[in-house]
Amino acid sequence: MAEERDRSRLRQSALGRTARLATLPAAYAGRTTLGVGKRLVGRPATVVLTEVQARTADQLFRVLGELKGGAMKFGQAMSIFESALPDELAGPYREALTKLQDSAPAMSNRMLESVMTEELGVDWREEFKEFGDTPVASASIGQVHRATWHDGTDVAVKVQYPGAGKALRSDIKQLGRMTRMFTVLAPGVDIKPLLAEVEERLAEELDYSLEAASQQVFATEYAEDPNFVVPAVLAHTPRVLVSTWMDSEYSLAQVIKDGTQEQRDHFGILYARFLVGAPTRTGLLHADPHPGNFRILADGRLGVVDYGAAARLPDGFPLPLGQLLHRAIAEDWDAVTEGLREEGFILPRTQFDPEELADYLGPFLDAARTEEFAFTRSWLREQTTRVATPSQENITRAFKLNLPPEYMLIHRVWLGGFGVLCQLEATVPFRQLLEDDVPGFDL
């Protein structure tokens, strides 16, 4: 009876999430109608747009902050890019977005007992010498408990929320109806591919057995590394993952919030080194770059968790990617244009003048042009404004470019990684990282 009440509350919670999400497009429509009315009585269009953006951001971030499941996972992805938004929009929500990167509500003890019994059997507690029923961390589709394995090893037990798959798909469907709202906050940015990617990866991220396989590859490769820690996998089922416990002080999100410049630079370099260097070492790309997955250890090492999203790159980053970056840094934009066409970034029979392409994409390569590069919010904001302002020129350029499916996760990681480094305001020897670990990039 108690378990049925819990399941009923979960269903009501899911209905509540859906209802809150469903109110957003209607509210957006009301705000834009109001904006049109103000323009008709002489208010400047730019002022009206800013007001609509502010009200949209207020409701959007507030609702996403209350959700878990697919909406929270999308919110976590969006929170990486808050550094690209103007301060008057993102500033009031920065703290809420940082929290979204690192936490979520917990399931009840009865639901925890139900999941563990279904996955490990009625005597599941016999596998542990101790098990903490109160979660020590939580995220979009699961929560983590601290325990002691039967052999005395301290472990982290990741347990998936009941009904997570259904909730994720429902939330993604609702979010798909809200894409116009996100374009108000970042004009010119197409949110649909991000939603499509999240939906496509649901099946993999919901299967902890797949995550366990990826995590163990990383754990084996980084077992003796002086800079990184990856917990080893001890046991797993599709909805439970048992890994060695990693003592961490806090996550990279806390460094973003109030870290010293020394901490920002130190952990920014490690963060970038892991994202860029792992494919060469493991044949896999950790494809969830939000700061909550990167833990700060007392000895200065960076711990990395959550391997549910991983791209398989058996030869490291694709050779053409490094070659294109090399040619762009060398200012050979004729070769870059042809290479982008060969890789499918420029559609067949589409004409893109090399000089125009250099003007459009060139500034994004600033980090690779110098020995060290200072990532800042202002730099990212400047680049985003430059290419995302909905001018006729930018719209024409954007329609000429394409993102091949095989580059989707790479694009997500590099774009998200740049967002985090700009949140950190870290100075990083990024060019050296490219030279070390990206095939074809050798200056």
N, C-alpha and C positions, 0 to 999 in steps of 0.2 A: 504493500500500500504506500509506504513512504517513498519507495523508488518510483512508483507511478506518479506520485505528486511531483517528484523532482523532474521527471520527464515532461510532465505537463507544464511545469515552470519553464523548462527549456524551450518547449514549443511556443509558449507565450512570449518568451524573450525573443525568439526568432521572429514572431509576428510583430513584436514591437520594433525590432531592428528594421524590418521591411517597411513598417508604417513610417518610421522616422526618415528612412531613405526616400520613400515615396513622396514625402512632403517637399523635398528639396526642389525638384523641377518646377512645381507649381509656384513655390515662393520665388524662384528665379524669374519665372514668367511675369509675376506681379511686379518685381523690381524693375525689369526691363521695360514693361509698359509704363511704369511711373517715370522712368528715365526718358522715354520718348515724349511723354507729356511735358516734362520740364524743358526739353529742347524746343518744343513748340512755343513756349512762352519766353524764349530768349536765353536760357541758361547755356553757357558754353558746353559743347559736346565733351571736351576733355574733363571738365569738372563733373559732369553727370556720370561719365564712365567711371571716374575714380570713386564716386559715391556708391555706384552700383557694385563695383568690385569690392569695396569695403564691406558692404552689407552681405554680399555673397560669401566672402571669406569668413565672415563672422558665423553664419549659419553652417557653412560647409565644414569648417574645422571643428566646430562645436559638436556636430553630429558624428563626424568620423571619430572624434575623441571618445565617444561613448560606446563605440562598436567593437566587436571582435569578428572573427571569421573573415570572409572575403573583403568586407569593407575596411576592416582594420589593416589587413595585409596591403590593400591598395593605399590606405592612408599612410602606412609606414613607407611605402615606395614614394609617395608624394612628399613626405616630410624630408626626404633627402634633398629635394629640390627647392626647399623654402629659401635657401640662400640666393636663388635666382630672382626672387620676387622683391619688389621695392619694400623698404622698411615700413612704409605706412600701411602695407597690406600684411606682411609676414611678421612684423615686429611684435604686435600684441599676442600672436599665437605661437611664437617661437618656443616658449616653455612647454605649452601643451603638446606641440609637435614632437619635442624632444622626449617627453614622457611616452608618447605613442610609439616611439622607436624601441622602447625598453620594457613595456609592461602591458598587462591586460587583466580583466577580472578572472577569478579562479572558479573552478567547478566545486560543487558540494562534495563532502566526504563520502556520501552515499553513492554519488555518481563515480567518484574515483574508485571505490570498492567494486562497483559493477564492471567498470572497464578492465581493471586489473584481473578480476576473476574470469572475465570472458577471454582475456589474452593469455594469462599464465595459469589458469586453473584455480579451483577453490582453495587450494593450499598454497597460494602464491606467496604468502608472508613467510613461509618456511625457506624461501630462497634468500631471505634477508635476515641478518642478525638484528638490524634495526631499520625502521622505515618511518620517516617523518611525514605525517599525513598533511601537514600544512605546506603548501608549495613555497619554494624559495624564489621562483621566477615564473613568468608566464608570457606567452606571446600570442600570435594570431590563431594558431590551430592546436596548441597544446600547452601544458605547464610542466614545470620541473620540480621534482622532489629530491631532497637529500636523503641518502640511505647508506647502510653498510651491507655489502654483499656477503653471501654465506661464507666466503673465505677470508673475511675481514677487510676487504678493500672498500674504501670510501667511494661511493658512486653517485652519479646523477641519473635519475630515472625520469625520462621524458614521456609523458602520457598525453595522448590525443584526446581532445574534447569529444564527448559523445555527439554524434550527428554533425561533426565538423564538415564532412564532405557536402552534405545537403545544404548546410548553412552557407558554405563558401559559394556554391553554385547559385544559390538564391541571391546572395549579396552582389555577386558579379553581374547577374542579370539586371538587378536594380541599378547598379552603378552605370551599366551600359546606357541607361536612359538619361544619364546626367552629364553626358560629355559636353554639352553646350555650356554648362556651368563652369567647367574647368577652363574653357576657352576664354571666359570672362576674366579669370585670374591671370592667365598667360596667353594672350592673343597670339594665334598662329601656331600654338603647340597642339599637336594631334594626340589626344589621350587614348584614342581607340586601340592603337597597337599595344600600349601598355596593358590595357584591360585584356586584350586578346592573349597576350603573353602570359599574364597571371592565370587566366582560365586554362590555357594549354598545359601549364605546368602543374595544375591541381592534382592530377592523378599521381604524378611522381612525388609531390610533396606530401600527399596523404598516405603514402606507403613508406613507413619507417624502415622497412627492410631494404628498400632502395637507398634511403638515406644512410643506413648503416654501412652499406657496401662502399659508398663514396667516402664516408667519414674515415673508414678504416684505411683506405688508400692514403689519405692525407696523414693520418696518425702514424702509419708506418714510415712514410717519407720524412716526416718532421720529428721523429722520435728523439733524436739527439740534437736538435737544432738549438742554438744558443739564444735565438730571438723569438721563437714561436712555440706555442703549446697547443696541441690538438688532442683532445681526450680520446683514449682508445675505446673501442666497442667491446663490451663483454657479453651482451645478449640482446636479442631484439625479436619483435613480432611486428606485424603490420601497423600496430598502434602503440607499441611500447618500445622504448630504446633505452638500454642501460649502458652507460659509459663511465669511465673513471672520473672521479670528482676532480675539478680544477678550482683551486682557491683563487678567487679574483676579488679585487677591491671594488670595482665598479666597471661600467662599460665605457666605450669611447664617447657615448652620448654625454656623459658627465664631464669629460675633458672638453667637449664642444661648449658646454655650458659655462664652466668656470676654471678650466685648466690654465696653468702658467704657459708662457710662450715656449719654455723649454720642453714641457710635456707635449704641447701641440706639435712641435717640430719632431720630437722623438717618436711619438706614436703615429704621427702622420707619415713619416718615412717608413715605419714598419708596416703600416696599413697598405701603403702604395706598393711596397716590395712584395707583400703577400699576394695582392691581386694581380700584379704584373708577372711575378716569378713563379707562381704555383703551376700554371699550365706546363711550363718546361720541365718542372720537377715531377709532377704527378700525372700529366695527361688529362687533368681535370681543371675546370675553372670554377671557383667558388662564386656562385652567381646571385648571392643575396647580400649586397654590400652595405646594408643599413647598419648604423653604429652599434645597435644592441647586440649584434652577433660578434663583436670584437671586445674582448674583456681585458682589463688592465690588471696585470699581476704585480705583486709587491716588489719583485726583483727587476721590474722594467721590461719583462717580456710581454708579448701580446698573445693572448689566448683567442682561439677562433672556434666558434660553435656554429651549429645549424647548417647542415649540408644537404638539406632537402632539395635545394635548387643547385644543380651542378651541370655544367656543359662539358661534354666529352670532346677533348682536343688532344688526341693521342700524339700528335706531333708538335704540341704547343700551339701558340697563336698561329693562324694561317700565314704562310710565307708572303702571299700578296699584300697582307696588311702591313707588314714591316717594310716591304718595298715601296708601297704607296706613301707611308710616312717619311721614308728616306727621301723620296723624290720631291715631296712637298717641302721638306726642310731645305733641300737644295734648290728650291724655287723652279723646278722643272714641271710647270703646271700643264704643259702639253702632254707629258708622259703620265701625269696624275690623271688628267681627264680621260686618256685612253685606258689607263688601268682601272679606273672606276667603272668605265663602260664594260670592260671585260668581266669584272666581278659582279656586275648587275646593279651597281649603285646608281648608274645613269641608264635610263631605259633606252632600248634600241630606237634608233631614228630620232632621238632627242638631241638637240644641239645645245651645248653648254660652252660658251666661250671660256677658254682657259684663264684669261685675265679676270673675268667675272667670277669664276670659280675660286680663284686665289683671293679675291676681295671678300667673298662670302665665307669660305672655310678657313682661310689662312690664319686669322687671329686665334682660332681654337688651338693652334699648334704652338702657342707661345711657350707652354711648359717644356717643350722639347727643343727650344732654340738656345737656351742658356744652360750653364753648368748647374745653377740652382734657380728654382722658380718659386716665388711667393704666391701661393694660392690665396685669394681673398674673395669675400662676398662681392665687393665692388667690381672686381674683374669679371666674375661670372654674371653679375647683373648687367654689366655693360655688354657682354657678348650676347646674352639672351635678348636684351632689348634690341640690339642691333639686328638680329636675324628674325626675331619673333614679332616685331612691330608689323601690323597687318597692312603694309604698303603694297602697291601693285607690283613693285620690283621684287619684294620678298616672297609674295605669293607665287609669282612666276617662277622664281628660283626653286622654291620648295617643291613645286609640282614636277620639277625636272629630276628630282632625286628620289631614290628608292632605297629600302632597307631589305637586302636579301635575307631570307629566313635563317640561313646558317650563321649570320652575323647578329641575330636578334639579341642573344644573351650577352655576347661580347659588347654590343652597344649599350645594353642595360648596365653592365658592370663599369664600363669606362665612364659613361655619363653619370651614373650614381656615385662612382668613386671620386670623380672631379667635384661633385656636389658636396660630398663629405669633407674632402680636403679644403674646400673653400669655407665650409662651416668651421673647420678647425683653424683656418687662417695659418696653415703650416707652410714652411719653406722646405722644399723637397728637391733632391737631385734627380729629377724625373728623367732627364735625357739619359743619364747613366743607367737607370733601370731599364729603359728601352733597349739600349745597346747590349746590356747583359742578357736579356731574356726574351726579346721579340725577334724571331728569325727574320732576316732581310733588312733589319734596321742596324746599320753599321756605318757610323759617321767617321 
